[in-house]
Amino acid sequence: MKKNANMSKKLETAGGRLFGLDVDVVNLRKEVYDGQTRNPDMEFGTAEEDAFRRDATVNALFYHLKKQQVVDLTGRGLQDLDAKIMRTPLDPMQTFMDDPLRVLRLIRVGSKLGFSIDPEAASCMRSTQIRRALDTIITRDRVGAELIKMMASPTPEVAFRCIFDLHLYAPIFVRLDAELLQALAQQFPFLGVNSSSPWPTTWPRAYELLAHVLHEQSNLSLLIAADGSTDSLWTMAAYSPLAGLRHRLLKETVQEAAASIKTTAKVTRLLESSLKNFDSICKVVADVTCSNENCDSRSACGMAIRSWGATWTTQVAYVMLSEAVYDDAEYETGGGHDAECSRDAHARRIVLDKYSAFADFIFRHNLQSAHSLRPLLNGREIQELFGLRGGGKYLKVVMDKLVEWQFDNEDATKEQCEAWLLQQRDWLGVPQAV
């Protein structure tokens, strides 16, 4: 390295595995920031300079191989490790201005380890200056990458709670210059974005409800986790406050999610489908849970599920979380913290009971795979049954009504299906054979 000092400056992290552990190998560095980007100029540094450039004191501990002891060059690392505190080695304001992504990394690592954020660092994170830097300096793909790591942790709700308490919902999930931010502030029926209280005020209902459902053993838990993609569920929880914009700004809402955290095409389509099918899902859930079951309730629910598509279980989760956020929208903001906690718990319980009943209905009537139910007869077989040579508009009507009939006749055979179709020929509008 001494012979090739200039080239060695460009060396990055080398990774490998040693005794089954992931190991990164780097040279000692110091960083020089220009204030316009989070990517610093890297230079060789001393051990002290390398330690003080770290995100947190607990991440700045060295191990002296010869002396076989931990070296705490910041003087706070071991103390903070024992106290479970995430603290920046240098002034937090300068640390975060140099690289605003450190805000998200401290939240992610702290929530994963169960550590709290140092009060001084937390105060800086809430500042307009840092929120603006996080919004403008960091590329959105890096924001999304940190969020994916948070969602992959055992307790994403802890990271979400930290984001909420630090007033970081915007700029993380909604950019500060996004046109729909003001629309959301007007639409959302609680405290506004300029309030000293965290916002959106009732967003915690969503991520706390999701955490509760995922951790319990119930039909509802099995239902919403059916596709196995927990990061999609947590993304739905993140954007549950935007459900109120679905009638006026649906396209803009989906675009904002794609832009702000760089959601994948799959998740973007999922959010769009959730918003488009929101009212339909609300109605079906209400019908199933509020009325007496009758002979056509299974077919009505099954046909609705088919219209929602393959991602319907996650869409239902989104509607559930959004209902919790918007429940009792007209309540007065007074009453203190305890009263607010009681309202939040009450809202979660109402929504949880309703959607638990809906999930029980789904399992009781074996509708988990309703979206993929296929007709017992295909188009060619239907044409042959009616003595017709070609298709036409009637064919789609027959296929849809056939599937609906199958929902109400779960154990029907192909022969019974043929007999029913022949009996219903006129009602189905099937033309006569020429």
ChimeraX attribute file (.defattr): number of C-alpha atoms within 10 A of each C-alpha:
attribute: neighborCount
match mode: 1-to-1
recipient: residues
	/A:1	9
	/A:2	7
	/A:3	7
	/A:4	8
	/A:5	11
	/A:6	12
	/A:7	10
	/A:8	14
	/A:9	15
	/A:10	10
	/A:11	11
	/A:12	12
	/A:13	9
	/A:14	10
	/A:15	11
	/A:16	10
	/A:17	9
	/A:18	9
	/A:19	6
	/A:20	7
	/A:21	8
	/A:22	9
	/A:23	12
	/A:24	12
	/A:25	10
	/A:26	10
	/A:27	18
	/A:28	15
	/A:29	17
	/A:30	20
	/A:31	15
	/A:32	12
	/A:33	14
	/A:34	10
	/A:35	13
	/A:36	14
	/A:37	16
	/A:38	20
	/A:39	15
	/A:40	15
	/A:41	12
	/A:42	16
	/A:43	17
	/A:44	16
	/A:45	14
	/A:46	12
	/A:47	15
	/A:48	15
	/A:49	16
	/A:50	17
	/A:51	26
	/A:52	19
	/A:53	18
	/A:54	19
	/A:55	23
	/A:56	27
	/A:57	26
	/A:58	24
	/A:59	18
	/A:60	24
	/A:61	20
	/A:62	15
	/A:63	11
	/A:64	10
	/A:65	8
	/A:66	6
	/A:67	8
	/A:68	8
	/A:69	10
	/A:70	12
	/A:71	15
	/A:72	19
	/A:73	19
	/A:74	20
	/A:75	13
	/A:76	17
	/A:77	25
	/A:78	18
	/A:79	13
	/A:80	17
	/A:81	16
	/A:82	9
	/A:83	11
	/A:84	17
	/A:85	21
	/A:86	28
	/A:87	27
	/A:88	29
	/A:89	22
	/A:90	17
	/A:91	12
	/A:92	22
	/A:93	19
	/A:94	13
	/A:95	22
	/A:96	25
	/A:97	24
	/A:98	22
	/A:99	22
	/A:100	24
	/A:101	22
	/A:102	21
	/A:103	23
	/A:104	23
	/A:105	18
	/A:106	21
	/A:107	26
	/A:108	26
	/A:109	19
	/A:110	21
	/A:111	24
	/A:112	18
	/A:113	14
	/A:114	15
	/A:115	19
	/A:116	18
	/A:117	21
	/A:118	15
	/A:119	12
	/A:120	13
	/A:121	19
	/A:122	21
	/A:123	14
	/A:124	21
	/A:125	25
	/A:126	16
	/A:127	14
	/A:128	11
	/A:129	14
	/A:130	21
	/A:131	24
	/A:132	17
	/A:133	21
	/A:134	29
	/A:135	23
	/A:136	17
	/A:137	18
	/A:138	17
	/A:139	16
	/A:140	20
	/A:141	14
	/A:142	14
	/A:143	20
	/A:144	20
	/A:145	13
	/A:146	18
	/A:147	24
	/A:148	19
	/A:149	15
	/A:150	25
	/A:151	21
	/A:152	15
	/A:153	17
	/A:154	11
	/A:155	15
	/A:156	25
	/A:157	23
	/A:158	22
	/A:159	24
	/A:160	26
	/A:161	17
	/A:162	21
	/A:163	22
	/A:164	20
	/A:165	16
	/A:166	21
	/A:167	24
	/A:168	24
	/A:169	23
	/A:170	22
	/A:171	19
	/A:172	22
	/A:173	21
	/A:174	23
	/A:175	22
	/A:176	19
	/A:177	13
	/A:178	16
	/A:179	13
	/A:180	19
	/A:181	19
	/A:182	14
	/A:183	15
	/A:184	21
	/A:185	16
	/A:186	13
	/A:187	16
	/A:188	23
	/A:189	17
	/A:190	18
	/A:191	17
	/A:192	18
	/A:193	20
	/A:194	9
	/A:195	10
	/A:196	9
	/A:197	14
	/A:198	20
	/A:199	23
	/A:200	22
	/A:201	20
	/A:202	25
	/A:203	25
	/A:204	23
	/A:205	25
	/A:206	29
	/A:207	26
	/A:208	20
	/A:209	23
	/A:210	25
	/A:211	18
	/A:212	15
	/A:213	19
	/A:214	16
	/A:215	10
	/A:216	11
	/A:217	10
	/A:218	13
	/A:219	20
	/A:220	24
	/A:221	19
	/A:222	18
	/A:223	21
	/A:224	24
	/A:225	18
	/A:226	15
	/A:227	15
	/A:228	11
	/A:229	12
	/A:230	17
	/A:231	18
	/A:232	23
	/A:233	24
	/A:234	25
	/A:235	23
	/A:236	26
	/A:237	28
	/A:238	22
	/A:239	21
	/A:240	26
	/A:241	23
	/A:242	25
	/A:243	25
	/A:244	20
	/A:245	18
	/A:246	19
	/A:247	11
	/A:248	10
	/A:249	16
	/A:250	18
	/A:251	14
	/A:252	15
	/A:253	25
	/A:254	22
	/A:255	15
	/A:256	21
	/A:257	23
	/A:258	20
	/A:259	17
	/A:260	22
	/A:261	23
	/A:262	19
	/A:263	23
	/A:264	13
	/A:265	10
	/A:266	11
	/A:267	19
	/A:268	19
	/A:269	15
	/A:270	23
	/A:271	27
	/A:272	19
	/A:273	18
	/A:274	26
	/A:275	26
	/A:276	17
	/A:277	20
	/A:278	20
	/A:279	14
	/A:280	16
	/A:281	22
	/A:282	14
	/A:283	11
	/A:284	18
	/A:285	21
	/A:286	14
	/A:287	16
	/A:288	22
	/A:289	19
	/A:290	12
	/A:291	9
	/A:292	8
	/A:293	12
	/A:294	8
	/A:295	8
	/A:296	13
	/A:297	17
	/A:298	24
	/A:299	21
	/A:300	16
	/A:301	22
	/A:302	26
	/A:303	18
	/A:304	18
	/A:305	24
	/A:306	16
	/A:307	13
	/A:308	20
	/A:309	16
	/A:310	16
	/A:311	18
	/A:312	27
	/A:313	22
	/A:314	25
	/A:315	26
	/A:316	23
	/A:317	25
	/A:318	30
	/A:319	24
	/A:320	25
	/A:321	31
	/A:322	26
	/A:323	23
	/A:324	28
	/A:325	30
	/A:326	21
	/A:327	19
	/A:328	14
	/A:329	11
	/A:330	9
	/A:331	11
	/A:332	9
	/A:333	12
	/A:334	8
	/A:335	8
	/A:336	8
	/A:337	10
	/A:338	9
	/A:339	12
	/A:340	17
	/A:341	13
	/A:342	11
	/A:343	17
	/A:344	21
	/A:345	15
	/A:346	16
	/A:347	20
	/A:348	24
	/A:349	14
	/A:350	14
	/A:351	19
	/A:352	21
	/A:353	13
	/A:354	16
	/A:355	22
	/A:356	19
	/A:357	17
	/A:358	22
	/A:359	26
	/A:360	16
	/A:361	20
	/A:362	21
	/A:363	14
	/A:364	11
	/A:365	16
	/A:366	14
	/A:367	19
	/A:368	19
	/A:369	13
	/A:370	22
	/A:371	18
	/A:372	12
	/A:373	15
	/A:374	13
	/A:375	18
	/A:376	17
	/A:377	17
	/A:378	11
	/A:379	15
	/A:380	13
	/A:381	13
	/A:382	19
	/A:383	18
	/A:384	11
	/A:385	14
	/A:386	16
	/A:387	13
	/A:388	16
	/A:389	10
	/A:390	10
	/A:391	12
	/A:392	10
	/A:393	9
	/A:394	12
	/A:395	19
	/A:396	12
	/A:397	13
	/A:398	21
	/A:399	18
	/A:400	14
	/A:401	17
	/A:402	20
	/A:403	22
	/A:404	20
	/A:405	19
	/A:406	21
	/A:407	24
	/A:408	17
	/A:409	14
	/A:410	12
	/A:411	9
	/A:412	13
	/A:413	11
	/A:414	12
	/A:415	11
	/A:416	11
	/A:417	18
	/A:418	18
	/A:419	11
	/A:420	13
	/A:421	21
	/A:422	14
	/A:423	10
	/A:424	13
	/A:425	14
	/A:426	11
	/A:427	9
	/A:428	16
	/A:429	13
	/A:430	20
	/A:431	13
	/A:432	10
	/A:433	9
	/A:434	6
